[in-house]
Amino acid sequence: MSTSTTPLRWGVLGAARIAERALIPAIRAAGGQIVAVGCRDAARGRTYADRLGIPEVTDYDGLMRHEGIDAIYIALHNGAHLSWTLEATAQGKHVLCEKPIGLTVHEVEQMIAAQWVHKRVIMEAFMYRFHPQIARARELIRGGALGELRLMRGAFSFVLDDPHDVRWDARFGGGAMYDVGCYPLNLMRHVTGSEPQVAAASAEYGESGVDHALAAQLRFGHVRGQLDCAFSLPFQQYFEAVGTEGRLFLDQPFLSFKGETRIQLGDSEERIAGCDPYQIMVEHFQRVVAGEEALLYSLEGSLGQARAIDAILAAARREHLS
């Protein structure tokens, strides 16, 4: 167990771009120590480690058994999250796992059980939630700045032009809903504090069966939610909340890395100073492991997210087959 004066010792599972660009710098900025990277290709792992100044390279199993590691950051494809989260906790490691942490309700339920059995911290790495603009937007919406909330709209899309990317492959947990649709869904759940019912969903599917574009109509009690996502359409991201007395708009709700962001509230605008939400997320995780604060986003919340995604994907599939 790490304390605030003892750096948390990290292992990185997977020589991934997201780890190199965001999480490894965030861990170091948060005072963590990166001990080793786990990679199945030893040569690739050595090149990755040398480039990033990571002392040790091992395979996946070696990283799990490493006695000098307290926590594992899992940067593997979605389909590998469950097995390696369970293995890491069984080996006494805390886990910070990329989103979506699980592909189904059953997967997340297994992680919840492992967390309690092994007394380890497991957290889903939804970094956007740690940006101050999200807390402020939630405060404004829940505080009545818009009157009574009636409608939310959220979108996240980009063009994934590499046909060999694992996100195009259903065997690895690919698909736009898992990759980017999870963001607006999560934000809608976060600001309302409630779980959605799926009114309708439709999707376009690739040759391997993954949804590369998806839209859904949701109901959060009396609040309607409209979600669309894709990795076959031009880049866009936004979140909008409309109430009986006003409208709130975020133009960078999900990818807002270090640059200044804006919250538009009717004709006024609040500017939020740039920050690194990855670093803020890692700092929180380390304090939780050290016993200094409670976990903000539990696996029970991840379970609700998985349940909603299961329902959206099932509705889209039904619509496609009808």
Secondary structure as GFF3:
##gff-version 3
##sequence-region A 1 322
A	DSSP	beta_strand	9	13	.	.	.	ID=ss1
A	DSSP	alpha_helix	17	18	.	.	.	ID=ss2
A	DSSP	pi_helix	19	23	.	.	.	ID=ss3
A	DSSP	alpha_helix	24	29	.	.	.	ID=ss4
A	DSSP	beta_strand	33	38	.	.	.	ID=ss5
A	DSSP	alpha_helix	42	52	.	.	.	ID=ss6
A	DSSP	beta_strand	56	58	.	.	.	ID=ss7
A	DSSP	alpha_helix	60	65	.	.	.	ID=ss8
A	DSSP	beta_strand	71	74	.	.	.	ID=ss9
A	DSSP	three_ten_helix	78	80	.	.	.	ID=ss10
A	DSSP	alpha_helix	81	90	.	.	.	ID=ss11
A	DSSP	beta_strand	94	98	.	.	.	ID=ss12
A	DSSP	alpha_helix	105	118	.	.	.	ID=ss13
A	DSSP	beta_strand	122	125	.	.	.	ID=ss14
A	DSSP	three_ten_helix	127	130	.	.	.	ID=ss15
A	DSSP	alpha_helix	132	142	.	.	.	ID=ss16
A	DSSP	beta_strand	149	159	.	.	.	ID=ss17
A	DSSP	three_ten_helix	166	168	.	.	.	ID=ss18
A	DSSP	three_ten_helix	170	172	.	.	.	ID=ss19
A	DSSP	alpha_helix	176	176	.	.	.	ID=ss20
A	DSSP	pi_helix	177	181	.	.	.	ID=ss21
A	DSSP	alpha_helix	182	192	.	.	.	ID=ss22
A	DSSP	beta_strand	197	205	.	.	.	ID=ss23
A	DSSP	beta_strand	211	220	.	.	.	ID=ss24
A	DSSP	beta_strand	223	230	.	.	.	ID=ss25
A	DSSP	beta_strand	232	243	.	.	.	ID=ss26
A	DSSP	beta_strand	247	250	.	.	.	ID=ss27
A	DSSP	beta_strand	261	265	.	.	.	ID=ss28
A	DSSP	beta_strand	268	272	.	.	.	ID=ss29
A	DSSP	alpha_helix	277	289	.	.	.	ID=ss30
A	DSSP	alpha_helix	299	321	.	.	.	ID=ss31
###
